[in-house]
């Protein structure tokens, strides 16, 4: 690869990450999360989750403790779903 092309690919890399999938996040959530709790945990006061990083940490905590076989991109989809539909960070 020529240096100019390499630089262009490197600079474009952050903008070419795969898009998160809201519908997939909703489906995964329905399959794995609602067995333990309903969506009321996302709207209760006071909230345990108060930031996007905390939401990611909580989703990963649940995944790991339940042994849910989600890949990182699937975790990101669930985080997107929860944030868009409930948290709005």
Biopython code that builds the backbone (N, CA, C, O; Angstrom):
import numpy as np
from Bio.PDB.StructureBuilder import StructureBuilder

atoms = [
    (1, "UNK", "N", (0.855, -1.177, 0.000)),
    (1, "UNK", "CA", (0.000, 0.000, 0.000)),
    (1, "UNK", "C", (0.897, 1.235, 0.000)),
    (1, "UNK", "O", (1.888, 1.288, 0.728)),
    (2, "UNK", "N", (0.557, 2.197, -0.794)),
    (2, "UNK", "CA", (1.349, 3.416, -0.866)),
    (2, "UNK", "C", (1.118, 4.252, 0.386)),
    (2, "UNK", "O", (0.042, 4.190, 0.979)),
    (3, "UNK", "N", (2.124, 5.039, 0.798)),
    (3, "UNK", "CA", (1.989, 5.828, 2.033)),
    (3, "UNK", "C", (0.765, 6.734, 2.049)),
    (3, "UNK", "O", (0.103, 6.838, 3.082)),
    (4, "UNK", "N", (0.445, 7.386, 0.949)),
    (4, "UNK", "CA", (-0.711, 8.295, 0.942)),
    (4, "UNK", "C", (-2.004, 7.521, 1.159)),
    (4, "UNK", "O", (-2.897, 7.994, 1.862)),
    (5, "UNK", "N", (-2.112, 6.349, 0.569)),
    (5, "UNK", "CA", (-3.316, 5.537, 0.736)),
    (5, "UNK", "C", (-3.386, 4.997, 2.160)),
    (5, "UNK", "O", (-4.460, 4.968, 2.760)),
    (6, "UNK", "N", (-2.261, 4.575, 2.695)),
    (6, "UNK", "CA", (-2.218, 4.083, 4.071)),
    (6, "UNK", "C", (-2.688, 5.156, 5.035)),
    (6, "UNK", "O", (-3.465, 4.876, 5.948)),
    (7, "UNK", "N", (-2.226, 6.380, 4.840)),
    (7, "UNK", "CA", (-2.633, 7.486, 5.692)),
    (7, "UNK", "C", (-4.124, 7.746, 5.565)),
    (7, "UNK", "O", (-4.796, 8.001, 6.565)),
    (8, "UNK", "N", (-4.648, 7.686, 4.351)),
    (8, "UNK", "CA", (-6.066, 7.918, 4.129)),
    (8, "UNK", "C", (-6.900, 6.848, 4.825)),
    (8, "UNK", "O", (-7.905, 7.167, 5.459)),
    (9, "UNK", "N", (-6.496, 5.583, 4.713)),
    (9, "UNK", "CA", (-7.217, 4.499, 5.374)),
    (9, "UNK", "C", (-7.159, 4.682, 6.886)),
    (9, "UNK", "O", (-8.169, 4.508, 7.567)),
    (10, "UNK", "N", (-5.998, 5.029, 7.415)),
    (10, "UNK", "CA", (-5.844, 5.240, 8.851)),
    (10, "UNK", "C", (-6.733, 6.367, 9.338)),
    (10, "UNK", "O", (-7.372, 6.243, 10.382)),
    (11, "UNK", "N", (-6.784, 7.466, 8.598)),
    (11, "UNK", "CA", (-7.602, 8.602, 9.017)),
    (11, "UNK", "C", (-9.091, 8.311, 8.898)),
    (11, "UNK", "O", (-9.884, 8.858, 9.665)),
    (12, "UNK", "N", (-9.485, 7.472, 7.963)),
    (12, "UNK", "CA", (-10.902, 7.157, 7.765)),
    (12, "UNK", "C", (-11.382, 6.063, 8.722)),
    (12, "UNK", "O", (-12.588, 5.900, 8.911)),
    (13, "UNK", "N", (-10.458, 5.313, 9.327)),
    (13, "UNK", "CA", (-10.809, 4.160, 10.140)),
    (13, "UNK", "C", (-11.851, 4.446, 11.215)),
    (13, "UNK", "O", (-12.793, 3.661, 11.327)),
    (14, "UNK", "N", (-11.760, 5.507, 12.015)),
    (14, "UNK", "CA", (-12.771, 5.705, 13.058)),
    (14, "UNK", "C", (-14.165, 5.924, 12.501)),
    (14, "UNK", "O", (-15.151, 5.702, 13.205)),
    (15, "UNK", "N", (-14.266, 6.354, 11.258)),
    (15, "UNK", "CA", (-15.566, 6.667, 10.679)),
    (15, "UNK", "C", (-16.156, 5.490, 9.921)),
    (15, "UNK", "O", (-17.266, 5.592, 9.399)),
    (16, "UNK", "N", (-15.439, 4.378, 9.850)),
    (16, "UNK", "CA", (-15.930, 3.224, 9.110)),
    (16, "UNK", "C", (-16.322, 2.075, 10.032)),
    (16, "UNK", "O", (-16.529, 0.954, 9.568)),
    (17, "UNK", "N", (-16.424, 2.340, 11.318)),
    (17, "UNK", "CA", (-16.820, 1.297, 12.259)),
    (17, "UNK", "C", (-18.241, 0.849, 11.930)),
    (17, "UNK", "O", (-19.057, 1.661, 11.494)),
    (18, "UNK", "N", (-18.546, -0.426, 12.132)),
    (18, "UNK", "CA", (-19.886, -0.907, 11.822)),
    (18, "UNK", "C", (-20.931, -0.202, 12.680)),
    (18, "UNK", "O", (-20.701, 0.094, 13.852)),
    (19, "UNK", "N", (-22.064, 0.054, 12.081)),
    (19, "UNK", "CA", (-23.148, 0.734, 12.787)),
    (19, "UNK", "C", (-23.796, -0.227, 13.775)),
    (19, "UNK", "O", (-23.879, -1.430, 13.528)),
    (20, "UNK", "N", (-24.242, 0.310, 14.870)),
    (20, "UNK", "CA", (-24.967, -0.487, 15.841)),
    (20, "UNK", "C", (-26.366, -0.773, 15.290)),
    (20, "UNK", "O", (-26.881, -0.022, 14.462)),
    (21, "UNK", "N", (-26.960, -1.841, 15.748)),
    (21, "UNK", "CA", (-28.243, -2.303, 15.232)),
    (21, "UNK", "C", (-29.283, -2.287, 16.356)),
    (21, "UNK", "O", (-29.306, -3.172, 17.211)),
    (22, "UNK", "N", (-30.132, -1.274, 16.336)),
    (22, "UNK", "CA", (-31.162, -1.090, 17.359)),
    (22, "UNK", "C", (-32.116, -2.278, 17.401)),
    (22, "UNK", "O", (-32.440, -2.773, 18.481)),
    (23, "UNK", "N", (-32.569, -2.739, 16.243)),
    (23, "UNK", "CA", (-33.522, -3.855, 16.198)),
    (23, "UNK", "C", (-32.904, -5.123, 16.768)),
    (23, "UNK", "O", (-33.574, -5.871, 17.479)),
    (24, "UNK", "N", (-31.647, -5.371, 16.467)),
    (24, "UNK", "CA", (-30.966, -6.534, 17.021)),
    (24, "UNK", "C", (-30.847, -6.403, 18.534)),
    (24, "UNK", "O", (-31.027, -7.383, 19.257)),
    (25, "UNK", "N", (-30.546, -5.199, 19.018)),
    (25, "UNK", "CA", (-30.464, -4.969, 20.456)),
    (25, "UNK", "C", (-31.786, -5.241, 21.144)),
    (25, "UNK", "O", (-31.823, -5.833, 22.223)),
    (26, "UNK", "N", (-32.872, -4.811, 20.521)),
    (26, "UNK", "CA", (-34.203, -5.057, 21.096)),
    (26, "UNK", "C", (-34.502, -6.546, 21.140)),
    (26, "UNK", "O", (-35.056, -7.039, 22.123)),
    (27, "UNK", "N", (-34.142, -7.265, 20.087)),
    (27, "UNK", "CA", (-34.384, -8.704, 20.038)),
    (27, "UNK", "C", (-33.542, -9.441, 21.092)),
    (27, "UNK", "O", (-34.053, -10.297, 21.815)),
    (28, "UNK", "N", (-32.265, -9.103, 21.169)),
    (28, "UNK", "CA", (-31.396, -9.735, 22.166)),
    (28, "UNK", "C", (-31.889, -9.453, 23.581)),
    (28, "UNK", "O", (-31.897, -10.336, 24.439)),
    (29, "UNK", "N", (-32.299, -8.205, 23.807)),
    (29, "UNK", "CA", (-32.838, -7.824, 25.118)),
    (29, "UNK", "C", (-34.061, -8.667, 25.450)),
    (29, "UNK", "O", (-34.179, -9.179, 26.563)),
    (30, "UNK", "N", (-34.960, -8.812, 24.503)),
    (30, "UNK", "CA", (-36.168, -9.596, 24.726)),
    (30, "UNK", "C", (-35.876, -11.060, 25.006)),
    (30, "UNK", "O", (-36.581, -11.698, 25.788)),
    (31, "UNK", "N", (-34.849, -11.590, 24.376)),
    (31, "UNK", "CA", (-34.489, -12.996, 24.560)),
    (31, "UNK", "C", (-33.779, -13.249, 25.882)),
    (31, "UNK", "O", (-33.960, -14.304, 26.490)),
    (32, "UNK", "N", (-32.977, -12.297, 26.330)),
    (32, "UNK", "CA", (-32.084, -12.588, 27.453)),
    (32, "UNK", "C", (-32.343, -11.791, 28.722)),
    (32, "UNK", "O", (-32.067, -12.287, 29.815)),
    (33, "UNK", "N", (-32.854, -10.599, 28.617)),
    (33, "UNK", "CA", (-32.928, -9.719, 29.787)),
    (33, "UNK", "C", (-34.261, -9.795, 30.522)),
    (33, "UNK", "O", (-34.300, -9.697, 31.748)),
    (34, "UNK", "N", (-35.335, -9.967, 29.794)),
    (34, "UNK", "CA", (-36.650, -9.910, 30.426)),
    (34, "UNK", "C", (-36.984, -11.176, 31.208)),
    (34, "UNK", "O", (-38.034, -11.246, 31.846)),
    (35, "UNK", "N", (-36.109, -12.172, 31.169)),
    (35, "UNK", "CA", (-36.296, -13.341, 32.017)),
    (35, "UNK", "C", (-36.014, -13.033, 33.477)),
    (35, "UNK", "O", (-36.529, -13.702, 34.372)),
    (36, "UNK", "N", (-35.192, -12.017, 33.712)),
    (36, "UNK", "CA", (-34.831, -11.635, 35.086)),
    (36, "UNK", "C", (-35.600, -10.408, 35.574)),
    (36, "UNK", "O", (-35.886, -10.286, 36.765)),
    (37, "UNK", "N", (-35.929, -9.515, 34.671)),
    (37, "UNK", "CA", (-36.610, -8.283, 35.070)),
    (37, "UNK", "C", (-37.388, -7.711, 33.899)),
    (37, "UNK", "O", (-37.128, -8.028, 32.739)),
    (38, "UNK", "N", (-38.354, -6.857, 34.233)),
    (38, "UNK", "CA", (-39.077, -6.168, 33.173)),
    (38, "UNK", "C", (-38.421, -4.814, 32.928)),
    (38, "UNK", "O", (-37.423, -4.485, 33.569)),
    (39, "UNK", "N", (-38.964, -4.038, 32.021)),
    (39, "UNK", "CA", (-38.345, -2.764, 31.654)),
    (39, "UNK", "C", (-38.514, -1.688, 32.726)),
    (39, "UNK", "O", (-37.943, -0.605, 32.597)),
    (40, "UNK", "N", (-39.274, -1.957, 33.765)),
    (40, "UNK", "CA", (-39.424, -0.993, 34.850)),
    (40, "UNK", "C", (-38.121, -0.662, 35.556)),
    (40, "UNK", "O", (-37.999, 0.398, 36.170)),
    (41, "UNK", "N", (-37.141, -1.563, 35.475)),
    (41, "UNK", "CA", (-35.858, -1.273, 36.122)),
    (41, "UNK", "C", (-35.127, -0.120, 35.441)),
    (41, "UNK", "O", (-34.239, 0.487, 36.040)),
    (42, "UNK", "N", (-35.488, 0.183, 34.208)),
    (42, "UNK", "CA", (-34.813, 1.268, 33.485)),
    (42, "UNK", "C", (-35.412, 2.633, 33.781)),
    (42, "UNK", "O", (-34.785, 3.661, 33.522)),
    (43, "UNK", "N", (-36.614, 2.646, 34.319)),
    (43, "UNK", "CA", (-37.296, 3.927, 34.556)),
    (43, "UNK", "C", (-37.521, 4.213, 36.037)),
    (43, "UNK", "O", (-38.056, 5.264, 36.389)),
    (44, "UNK", "N", (-37.121, 3.297, 36.897)),
    (44, "UNK", "CA", (-37.348, 3.505, 38.334)),
    (44, "UNK", "C", (-36.470, 4.634, 38.864)),
    (44, "UNK", "O", (-35.450, 4.989, 38.272)),
    (45, "UNK", "N", (-36.894, 5.180, 39.983)),
    (45, "UNK", "CA", (-36.127, 6.229, 40.647)),
    (45, "UNK", "C", (-35.738, 5.737, 42.030)),
    (45, "UNK", "O", (-36.591, 5.140, 42.687)),
    (46, "UNK", "N", (-34.578, 5.925, 42.508)),
    (46, "UNK", "CA", (-33.455, 6.490, 41.758)),
    (46, "UNK", "C", (-32.844, 5.434, 40.840)),
    (46, "UNK", "O", (-32.871, 4.240, 41.136)),
    (47, "UNK", "N", (-32.309, 5.888, 39.752)),
    (47, "UNK", "CA", (-31.666, 4.988, 38.791)),
    (47, "UNK", "C", (-30.302, 4.544, 39.302)),
    (47, "UNK", "O", (-29.574, 5.325, 39.915)),
    (48, "UNK", "N", (-29.962, 3.286, 39.044)),
    (48, "UNK", "CA", (-28.619, 2.781, 39.353)),
    (48, "UNK", "C", (-27.640, 3.173, 38.262)),
    (48, "UNK", "O", (-26.448, 3.339, 38.520)),
    (49, "UNK", "N", (-28.143, 3.322, 37.044)),
    (49, "UNK", "CA", (-27.309, 3.645, 35.884)),
    (49, "UNK", "C", (-27.532, 5.114, 35.539)),
    (49, "UNK", "O", (-28.652, 5.528, 35.243)),
    (50, "UNK", "N", (-26.448, 5.900, 35.579)),
    (50, "UNK", "CA", (-26.584, 7.343, 35.362)),
    (50, "UNK", "C", (-25.708, 7.904, 34.260)),
    (50, "UNK", "O", (-25.577, 9.122, 34.136)),
    (51, "UNK", "N", (-25.103, 7.036, 33.456)),
    (51, "UNK", "CA", (-24.269, 7.496, 32.345)),
    (51, "UNK", "C", (-24.140, 6.376, 31.323)),
    (51, "UNK", "O", (-24.413, 5.213, 31.622)),
    (52, "UNK", "N", (-23.725, 6.734, 30.125)),
    (52, "UNK", "CA", (-23.540, 5.727, 29.086)),
    (52, "UNK", "C", (-22.452, 4.719, 29.460)),
    (52, "UNK", "O", (-22.650, 3.523, 29.244)),
    (53, "UNK", "N", (-21.310, 5.149, 30.012)),
    (53, "UNK", "CA", (-20.331, 4.152, 30.446)),
    (53, "UNK", "C", (-20.885, 3.209, 31.521)),
    (53, "UNK", "O", (-20.581, 2.016, 31.513)),
    (54, "UNK", "N", (-21.688, 3.734, 32.436)),
    (54, "UNK", "CA", (-22.282, 2.894, 33.475)),
    (54, "UNK", "C", (-23.283, 1.908, 32.871)),
    (54, "UNK", "O", (-23.401, 0.778, 33.345)),
    (55, "UNK", "N", (-23.997, 2.326, 31.835)),
    (55, "UNK", "CA", (-24.922, 1.427, 31.150)),
    (55, "UNK", "C", (-24.151, 0.286, 30.499)),
    (55, "UNK", "O", (-24.555, -0.873, 30.596)),
    (56, "UNK", "N", (-23.055, 0.605, 29.841)),
    (56, "UNK", "CA", (-22.226, -0.427, 29.236)),
    (56, "UNK", "C", (-21.697, -1.396, 30.272)),
    (56, "UNK", "O", (-21.683, -2.607, 30.053)),
    (57, "UNK", "N", (-21.269, -0.869, 31.383)),
    (57, "UNK", "CA", (-20.741, -1.712, 32.466)),
    (57, "UNK", "C", (-21.835, -2.642, 32.993)),
    (57, "UNK", "O", (-21.576, -3.818, 33.251)),
    (58, "UNK", "N", (-23.041, -2.129, 33.152)),
    (58, "UNK", "CA", (-24.148, -2.933, 33.673)),
    (58, "UNK", "C", (-24.544, -4.028, 32.684)),
    (58, "UNK", "O", (-24.772, -5.168, 33.090)),
    (59, "UNK", "N", (-24.630, -3.703, 31.402)),
    (59, "UNK", "CA", (-24.989, -4.711, 30.399)),
    (59, "UNK", "C", (-23.929, -5.809, 30.367)),
    (59, "UNK", "O", (-24.262, -6.991, 30.293)),
    (60, "UNK", "N", (-22.659, -5.426, 30.421)),
    (60, "UNK", "CA", (-21.585, -6.432, 30.428)),
    (60, "UNK", "C", (-21.612, -7.274, 31.710)),
    (60, "UNK", "O", (-21.349, -8.476, 31.674)),
    (61, "UNK", "N", (-21.929, -6.641, 32.831)),
    (61, "UNK", "CA", (-22.052, -7.365, 34.101)),
    (61, "UNK", "C", (-23.128, -8.441, 33.988)),
    (61, "UNK", "O", (-22.909, -9.591, 34.367)),
    (62, "UNK", "N", (-24.286, -8.060, 33.467)),
    (62, "UNK", "CA", (-25.384, -9.022, 33.323)),
    (62, "UNK", "C", (-24.996, -10.134, 32.345)),
    (62, "UNK", "O", (-25.228, -11.312, 32.615)),
    (63, "UNK", "N", (-24.406, -9.757, 31.214)),
    (63, "UNK", "CA", (-23.978, -10.761, 30.231)),
    (63, "UNK", "C", (-23.029, -11.769, 30.878)),
    (63, "UNK", "O", (-23.207, -12.980, 30.739)),
    (64, "UNK", "N", (-22.038, -11.268, 31.572)),
    (64, "UNK", "CA", (-21.021, -12.145, 32.150)),
    (64, "UNK", "C", (-21.588, -13.031, 33.257)),
    (64, "UNK", "O", (-21.243, -14.210, 33.344)),
    (65, "UNK", "N", (-22.449, -12.475, 34.098)),
    (65, "UNK", "CA", (-23.000, -13.252, 35.208)),
    (65, "UNK", "C", (-24.016, -14.299, 34.764)),
    (65, "UNK", "O", (-24.191, -15.325, 35.420)),
    (66, "UNK", "N", (-24.675, -14.033, 33.657)),
    (66, "UNK", "CA", (-25.648, -15.001, 33.147)),
    (66, "UNK", "C", (-25.025, -15.959, 32.140)),
    (66, "UNK", "O", (-25.648, -16.947, 31.751)),
    (67, "UNK", "N", (-23.798, -15.668, 31.721)),
    (67, "UNK", "CA", (-23.153, -16.505, 30.714)),
    (67, "UNK", "C", (-23.783, -16.357, 29.342)),
    (67, "UNK", "O", (-23.749, -17.284, 28.533)),
    (68, "UNK", "N", (-24.356, -15.195, 29.079)),
    (68, "UNK", "CA", (-24.998, -14.941, 27.795)),
    (68, "UNK", "C", (-23.927, -14.872, 26.710)),
    (68, "UNK", "O", (-22.976, -14.101, 26.842)),
    (69, "UNK", "N", (-24.056, -15.649, 25.653)),
    (69, "UNK", "CA", (-23.001, -15.717, 24.634)),
    (69, "UNK", "C", (-23.077, -14.588, 23.606)),
    (69, "UNK", "O", (-23.216, -14.840, 22.409)),
    (70, "UNK", "N", (-22.987, -13.353, 24.076)),
    (70, "UNK", "CA", (-23.010, -12.205, 23.163)),
    (70, "UNK", "C", (-21.601, -11.780, 22.804)),
    (70, "UNK", "O", (-20.708, -11.756, 23.650)),
    (71, "UNK", "N", (-21.417, -11.446, 21.544)),
    (71, "UNK", "CA", (-20.177, -10.818, 21.101)),
    (71, "UNK", "C", (-20.232, -9.341, 21.479)),
    (71, "UNK", "O", (-21.293, -8.825, 21.833)),
    (72, "UNK", "N", (-19.085, -8.662, 21.405)),
    (72, "UNK", "CA", (-19.037, -7.241, 21.775)),
    (72, "UNK", "C", (-19.989, -6.393, 20.948)),
    (72, "UNK", "O", (-20.597, -5.461, 21.475)),
    (73, "UNK", "N", (-20.134, -6.697, 19.649)),
    (73, "UNK", "CA", (-21.037, -5.896, 18.828)),
    (73, "UNK", "C", (-22.494, -6.118, 19.240)),
    (73, "UNK", "O", (-23.316, -5.213, 19.092)),
    (74, "UNK", "N", (-22.823, -7.284, 19.746)),
    (74, "UNK", "CA", (-24.176, -7.534, 20.235)),
    (74, "UNK", "C", (-24.422, -6.783, 21.544)),
    (74, "UNK", "O", (-25.514, -6.260, 21.767)),
    (75, "UNK", "N", (-23.421, -6.731, 22.393)),
    (75, "UNK", "CA", (-23.518, -5.933, 23.621)),
    (75, "UNK", "C", (-23.767, -4.474, 23.248)),
    (75, "UNK", "O", (-24.613, -3.810, 23.848)),
    (76, "UNK", "N", (-23.031, -3.981, 22.260)),
    (76, "UNK", "CA", (-23.217, -2.599, 21.804)),
    (76, "UNK", "C", (-24.627, -2.377, 21.276)),
    (76, "UNK", "O", (-25.202, -1.307, 21.477)),
    (77, "UNK", "N", (-25.190, -3.378, 20.603)),
    (77, "UNK", "CA", (-26.565, -3.264, 20.105)),
    (77, "UNK", "C", (-27.553, -3.141, 21.263)),
    (77, "UNK", "O", (-28.490, -2.345, 21.198)),
    (78, "UNK", "N", (-27.350, -3.918, 22.308)),
    (78, "UNK", "CA", (-28.248, -3.856, 23.474)),
    (78, "UNK", "C", (-28.098, -2.506, 24.174)),
    (78, "UNK", "O", (-29.088, -1.911, 24.599)),
    (79, "UNK", "N", (-26.877, -2.031, 24.291)),
    (79, "UNK", "CA", (-26.649, -0.714, 24.901)),
    (79, "UNK", "C", (-27.349, 0.366, 24.087)),
    (79, "UNK", "O", (-27.992, 1.253, 24.649)),
    (80, "UNK", "N", (-27.226, 0.293, 22.766)),
    (80, "UNK", "CA", (-27.910, 1.264, 21.896)),
    (80, "UNK", "C", (-29.415, 1.212, 22.122)),
    (80, "UNK", "O", (-30.056, 2.249, 22.289)),
    (81, "UNK", "N", (-29.976, 0.015, 22.127)),
    (81, "UNK", "CA", (-31.416, -0.147, 22.338)),
    (81, "UNK", "C", (-31.851, 0.466, 23.673)),
    (81, "UNK", "O", (-32.798, 1.250, 23.725)),
    (82, "UNK", "N", (-31.155, 0.103, 24.737)),
    (82, "UNK", "CA", (-31.537, 0.612, 26.057)),
    (82, "UNK", "C", (-31.378, 2.122, 26.143)),
    (82, "UNK", "O", (-32.225, 2.809, 26.713)),
    (83, "UNK", "N", (-30.313, 2.628, 25.585)),
    (83, "UNK", "CA", (-30.096, 4.071, 25.658)),
    (83, "UNK", "C", (-31.139, 4.827, 24.831)),
    (83, "UNK", "O", (-31.683, 5.835, 25.283)),
    (84, "UNK", "N", (-31.410, 4.347, 23.645)),
    (84, "UNK", "CA", (-32.356, 5.045, 22.772)),
    (84, "UNK", "C", (-33.782, 4.979, 23.312)),
    (84, "UNK", "O", (-34.528, 5.954, 23.229)),
    (85, "UNK", "N", (-34.156, 3.829, 23.864)),
    (85, "UNK", "CA", (-35.541, 3.651, 24.282)),
    (85, "UNK", "C", (-35.818, 4.051, 25.732)),
    (85, "UNK", "O", (-36.962, 4.348, 26.077)),
    (86, "UNK", "N", (-34.785, 4.063, 26.592)),
    (86, "UNK", "CA", (-35.040, 4.315, 28.008)),
    (86, "UNK", "C", (-34.159, 5.418, 28.612)),
    (86, "UNK", "O", (-34.673, 6.355, 29.221)),
    (87, "UNK", "N", (-32.863, 5.310, 28.449)),
    (87, "UNK", "CA", (-31.959, 6.192, 29.202)),
    (87, "UNK", "C", (-31.731, 7.553, 28.562)),
    (87, "UNK", "O", (-31.798, 8.577, 29.241)),
    (88, "UNK", "N", (-31.468, 7.570, 27.284)),
    (88, "UNK", "CA", (-31.240, 8.814, 26.511)),
    (88, "UNK", "C", (-30.071, 9.641, 27.039)),
    (88, "UNK", "O", (-30.204, 10.837, 27.298)),
    (89, "UNK", "N", (-28.924, 8.981, 27.193)),
    (89, "UNK", "CA", (-27.709, 9.707, 27.612)),
    (89, "UNK", "C", (-27.135, 10.455, 26.436)),
    (89, "UNK", "O", (-26.113, 11.128, 26.571)),
]
sb = StructureBuilder()
sb.init_structure("model")
sb.init_model(0)
sb.init_chain("A")
sb.init_seg("    ")
for serial, (resi, resn, name, xyz) in enumerate(atoms, 1):
    if name == "N":
        sb.init_residue(resn, " ", resi, " ")
    sb.init_atom(name, np.array(xyz, "f"), 0.0, 1.0, " ", f" {name:<3s}", serial, name[0])
structure = sb.get_structure()
